[in-house]
Amino acid sequence: MSCQKIDEPLVITDQRAFPELPDDTISGDTLKNFISTFVDFKQVLLEDFTGHLCVNCPEAAKLAHDLAEDLDHKLVIYAVHAGNFAEPVANSVLSEDFRTAAGNDLNTNYAIFANPLALINRVEHNGLRQVFKDDWETVVMSEIQKPNTVNMELSNTWYPDLSVVKVNIETEFTSAVDGQYKVVVFIVEDNIVAPQLNNDPNIGADTLYNYIHRNILRDAVSPTYGDYLGDNGTVVLNEVYSTQYTYPVNTAWVTENCRIIAYVAKTNETLNLVDILQVVELEIKVDE
């Protein structure tokens, strides 16, 4: 995906206190690696609420990622391990704990009552925002056919000596909207190999000892429910809002498998955020 520059004045909405980052090199080693992507077409976010004790979840994950392949990855997915099915089982192969504070908050806030369930752009389907697996494709296709109203540019700068990523998001609304809007930034890790329970013989045995977990939510880079665009979330047509974060990446994670996911959503008094308008995903460039 090409990187394009939006030629509009920038409005800095969240300039976090960055650590002192030297500009070029330390001891002759490359200090920072930069990567950027620009999205000016509709993309959709699927938040897959799951757990390693959920026997139906491997089938659901495969369905979601197959759909993403079919849609040329205009469907962005991350897995939220939360609730009873995500609890670690001590002294067993299922002792890993992929739960996070952000994931637990989302699980409670959106009243996730079973697994697998998804939020898809956090829109309602049949009166519910929680979407059952058999309806995932229907809702995704409905959302992706909507006109794009937000362009986003996401860039990641990786400082390997500090294990820090600096994230910059530029957001432009190309259609007039009402309400208030926030930008949210999460970090996920892909291709984590760990056991998973399963009941789909087409995928494998009852216990998948070397199951590849895709895009597990690792942490919220921003607050879980984001930061306002502009002073209070009221946006101006064709104005570009710049939001920046600095995040120390956990050294226990495989950084080259980590990705930054950023999205823009409408505020809601009851649920914090609903109606995601745009989402973008980008790797952290570890090597030159």
Protein Blocks (a to p, Z undefined) as FASTA:
>chain_A
ZZdddddddddfbdcddddddfkbgehiafbdcdddddfbdcddddddddfklmklmmmm
mmmmmmmmmnoopaccddddedjklpccehiaklbccbdfklmmmmmmnopabdcdddeh
hiaeehiabdcfklmmmmmmmmmmpccfbdcdddddddfknopacdddddddfbdcedjd
ddddddddehiacddddfbfklmcfbdfkbccehiafbdfbafkopaehjkopacehiac
dddddddddfkbcfklpccddddddddfklopacifbdcdddddfbZZ
